[in-house]
Amino acid sequence: MFDATYTNDEYGFSFMYPGNWITAEKSGAMVFAIAASSFQGADSVNASVAPASISSTPEADFGKAIKAAYDESPGLKNIGVTVNIQSSKLTTLADGKTFAVEAIVTAKIMIVNMWGYSLGVNKDGVGIVITGYTLGDQDKKDQIMAICKTLTLK
């Protein structure tokens, strides 16, 4: 489905994405950012890393990390958008073994609705969060979610 892979050897993770997407501006805790076009607010995916506390409620910890990843996203940060977490739940990565947290987020950008999906995991005390957002239709939402769900740990 996707023909390009981002690999981060320092933090030990990778994910796949469409090869025709372009590298986008990074900020804050981001280590990689891509966008479907030069207009980063349309369809974008960011990979962020940050210290993660290990607790009995990782969902709450990652809810904060996910919110922070969106708040640092250049396409949203530059125009002062506030993101709301609509749902957050425990899940696993594609390997079926590694626990993760996924979240659906929304925001209003002037008159346009933004939808986002995030997948976060704690690896050796570091939070890895893949965050994607779109202003598009259900096909775009499905694509963003599919990209994020390719997250694998080494």
ABEGO torsion letter per residue (X at the ends): XBABBBBBAAAGBBBBBBAABBBBBBBEABABBBBABABAAABBBBBBBBBBBBBABAAAAAAAAAAAAAAABAAAAAAGBBBBBABBBBBBBAAGABBBBBBBBBBBBEABBBBBBBBBBBBGGBBBBBBBBBABBAAAAAAAAAAAAABBBX
